[in-house]
Amino acid sequence: MNLLLDTHIWIWGLLEPEHLRPKVVRVLKNPANDLWLSPISIWEFLILVEKGRIILESDPNLWLEKVLKQLPFKEAPLNFQVAKEARFMKLPHNDPADCFLAATARVYNLTLVTADQHLLKSSRISTLANK
């Protein structure tokens, strides 16, 4: 299975794994599954660090470099097709980052792993709920 990790799922997996449900942990640890990450999640992560909502013991850039080298994430690049699809994603809360993540899942045919109720309600993408 090809899984796109929502930003909070990726962060919880690294910093607060107790937030992940056992089913999601099993799926994420299954070596048969490919884990994908969007550049949007990196951007959101850095914003959360800047706002003090995530506290790291090291420099965020060094932390990111280390994590991205150690973990087997595939990059789901932003491209023209993702940008176009994001503009037409109809989500109840119109969060731009969520629109890009949903569009990325749709364009690359990925299953979005999320706990976000707005994204889980979308009929336009495949999701795996952390609930």
C-alpha positions as CSV (number, residue, x, y, z in Angstrom):
1,M,0.0,0.0,0.0
2,N,1.2,3.5,-0.8
3,L,0.6,5.8,2.2
4,L,0.8,9.5,2.4
5,L,1.3,10.7,6.0
6,D,-0.6,13.7,7.1
7,T,1.7,16.1,8.9
8,H,0.4,15.2,12.4
9,I,0.7,11.5,11.7
10,W,4.4,11.9,10.7
11,I,5.1,14.1,13.7
12,W,3.3,11.8,16.1
13,G,5.2,8.8,14.8
14,L,8.5,10.5,15.5
15,L,7.8,12.6,18.6
16,E,4.5,11.3,20.2
17,P,3.9,7.8,19.1
18,E,1.4,7.2,21.9
19,H,-1.1,9.2,19.7
20,L,-1.0,6.6,17.0
21,R,-3.6,3.8,17.1
22,P,-2.3,0.2,17.1
23,K,-3.8,-0.5,13.6
24,V,-2.0,2.6,12.2
25,V,1.3,1.6,13.8
26,R,1.0,-1.9,12.3
27,V,0.3,-0.5,8.8
28,L,3.2,2.0,9.0
29,K,5.7,-0.6,10.2
30,N,4.7,-3.1,7.5
31,P,7.7,-3.2,5.2
32,A,5.3,-4.0,2.3
33,N,3.9,-0.5,2.5
34,D,5.6,2.6,1.1
35,L,5.5,5.7,3.2
36,W,5.3,9.0,1.4
37,L,5.7,12.5,2.7
38,S,4.8,15.8,1.0
39,P,7.0,18.9,1.2
40,I,3.9,20.6,2.6
41,S,4.4,18.5,5.8
42,I,8.0,19.8,6.1
43,W,6.7,23.4,5.7
44,E,3.9,22.8,8.3
45,F,6.4,21.2,10.7
46,L,8.7,24.2,10.5
47,I,5.8,26.6,11.1
48,L,4.8,24.6,14.2
49,V,8.4,24.8,15.5
50,E,8.5,28.5,14.9
51,K,5.3,29.0,16.8
52,G,6.6,26.9,19.7
53,R,4.0,24.2,19.3
54,I,6.8,21.7,18.7
55,I,9.9,21.8,20.9
56,L,13.1,20.1,19.7
57,E,16.4,19.6,21.5
58,S,18.3,20.4,18.4
59,D,18.2,22.8,15.5
60,P,15.1,22.1,13.4
61,N,17.1,22.0,10.1
62,L,19.6,19.5,11.5
63,W,16.8,17.4,13.0
64,L,15.0,17.3,9.7
65,E,18.1,16.3,7.8
66,K,18.7,13.5,10.2
67,V,15.1,12.2,10.1
68,L,14.9,12.4,6.3
69,K,18.2,10.4,5.9
70,Q,17.2,7.7,8.5
71,L,13.6,7.0,7.5
72,P,12.4,5.5,4.3
73,F,10.1,8.3,3.2
74,K,9.4,8.8,-0.5
75,E,8.9,12.4,-1.5
76,A,5.5,13.2,-3.1
77,P,6.6,16.3,-5.0
78,L,4.5,19.4,-5.6
79,N,4.0,19.8,-9.3
80,F,1.6,21.6,-11.6
81,Q,-1.0,18.8,-11.4
82,V,-1.0,18.8,-7.6
83,A,-1.3,22.6,-7.6
84,K,-4.3,22.5,-10.0
85,E,-6.0,19.7,-8.1
86,A,-5.5,21.5,-4.7
87,R,-7.4,24.5,-6.1
88,F,-10.4,22.3,-6.7
89,M,-10.4,20.2,-3.5
90,K,-13.6,21.0,-1.7
91,L,-12.9,20.6,2.0
92,P,-15.2,22.1,4.6
93,H,-12.4,24.1,6.3
94,N,-10.4,25.1,3.2
95,D,-7.1,24.7,5.0
96,P,-4.5,25.3,2.2
97,A,-2.1,22.7,3.6
98,D,-4.9,20.1,3.8
99,C,-6.0,20.9,0.3
100,F,-2.4,20.3,-1.0
101,L,-2.1,17.0,1.0
102,A,-5.5,15.8,-0.3
103,A,-4.5,16.8,-3.9
104,T,-1.2,15.0,-3.5
105,A,-3.0,11.8,-2.4
106,R,-5.3,12.0,-5.3
107,V,-2.7,12.8,-8.0
108,Y,-0.3,10.1,-6.8
109,N,-3.0,7.6,-5.9
110,L,-1.9,7.4,-2.3
111,T,-3.9,6.6,0.8
112,L,-3.8,9.5,3.2
113,V,-3.2,8.4,6.8
114,T,-4.9,11.0,9.0
115,A,-6.9,11.8,12.1
116,D,-8.4,14.9,10.6
117,Q,-12.2,14.4,10.4
118,H,-12.5,16.9,7.5
119,L,-10.1,14.8,5.4
120,L,-11.6,11.5,6.5
121,K,-15.0,12.7,5.2
122,S,-13.7,13.4,1.7
123,S,-15.0,11.1,-0.9
124,R,-12.4,12.1,-3.4
125,I,-9.4,10.4,-1.7
126,S,-8.6,7.2,-0.1
127,T,-7.9,7.5,3.7
128,L,-6.8,5.4,6.6
129,A,-8.2,6.8,9.9
130,N,-6.1,7.1,13.0
131,K,-9.1,6.5,15.3
